[in-house]
Amino acid sequence: MTTDVTGASPWFALGEDHQLILEQVERFAKDRFWPLQARMDDDEWWPEDAFPVLGEAGYLGCTVPQEFGGAGLDFFTSALVLQAVSKWNPSVGLGILAHENLCLNNILHNASPELCERYVPGMCDGTIVGALGLTEPGAGSDALGSMRTTARRDGDDYVLNGTKLYITNGPIADVVLVYAKTSPDKGAHGITAFAVDTDAPGFAVAQKMIKMGMRGSQTAEIVFEDCRVPVANVVGEVDKGVRVVMSGLDLERIGLAFMMIGMCERALELSVDYAKSRQQFGQAIGQFQFVQGMVADIYAETESLRAFCYQVGAEVNGIAHGASREHVSKRAAAVVLQAGLVLMRCVDRAVQIHGGAGYIWEMEVNRLYRAGKLLQIGAGTNEVRRIIIARELLGR
């Protein structure tokens, strides 16, 4: 039994088209990906047909122009896809975010027409899987300043050497958008972005990483040992890679926040179902005021998060690549900060409502709890998010 606690009426900022897309993707994700949750979590397993199935359904490349195989829709639509999928399988939602927002969109908006023609249609139909190669063993929150991966020009190629860590989709990717220092003496201002095929000589997955949560989402350490990448695979301008990464990072944060709406919705549904069905002291535990209070808090926090996310999504919709970066960065950091705090409060209450059952590994609410913590760390930790907000409010 699953109680629908979120589908009463159209939501703020959603037109009829957005509402229909959200409902359609929810039905699709529940049917295709919800039944796979347990296996993906238990075995760190990824379904090989996930991206082709998503592509066939039209849920990849939402913002990509139709001439490149996309749907030609808006950013808000792509965020709603993340919300709906993540409600039923957060690991798949995370895989979509890394593929579409961090790789596909950055190639689309920064690469040459030739590179776009080579990669974008396949990424829209799911036959090409993308990933982002930014974080390194010694470069996390200071990913740009502490970067050690280098790219040296050698004729018609660049030769890459270095290591990237915590790469979502790393073990299954066909192309990785990699950032490397082409002018190491310039620090963060000497970084260039490259589209690197994972079958290129010198590219290797060093290890598949085992995680606490989001276990179905494939994560890897990847290494470059004299990996030769054609000059034509430069994305954007040489030494201007910071522009490329920053153009997508804010939208990634907003996408993460939408993912967390879906996860909060699911935490609420699971809590309501359990509170109705679990009997103690001769009655359903939902009859006790302490449990009622926790259910009410999850609902109220979920709805407040939805309103904030939809407002920010509406603000950047249509101007995602033209608005003031400072304004978008502040709003994106704020919404993902709040989303992470709300999500962890909601899933904590949900586990509490489930009692001992909530502490059992195989329970869905347990998976939500473990998955949630990553979203306070990825795309900039809560601490980094607060720094971004404070700098914009107080001046640099």
Buried (B, 14 or more C-beta within 10 A) or exposed (E): EEBEBBEEEEBEBBEEEBBEBBEBBBEBBBEBBBEBBBEBBEEBBBBEEBBBBBBEBBBBBBBBEEEBBBBEBBBBBBBBBBBBBBBBBBBBBBBBBBBBBBBBBBBBBBBBEEBBEBBBBBBBBBEBBBBBBBBBEEBBEEBBEBBBBBBBEEEEBBBBBBBBBBBBBBBBBBBBBBBBBBBBEEEBEBBBBBBBBBEBEBBBBEBEBEBEBBBBBBBBBBBBEEBBBBEEBBBBEBBBBBEBBEBBBBBBBBBBBBBBBBBBBBBBBBBBBBBBEBEEEEEBBBBBEEBEEBBEBBBEBBBEBBEBBBEBBBBBBEEBBEBEBEBBBBBBBBBBBBBBBBBBBBBBBBBBBBEEBBEEEEBBBBBBBBBBBBBBBBBBBBEBBBBBBEBBEEEE
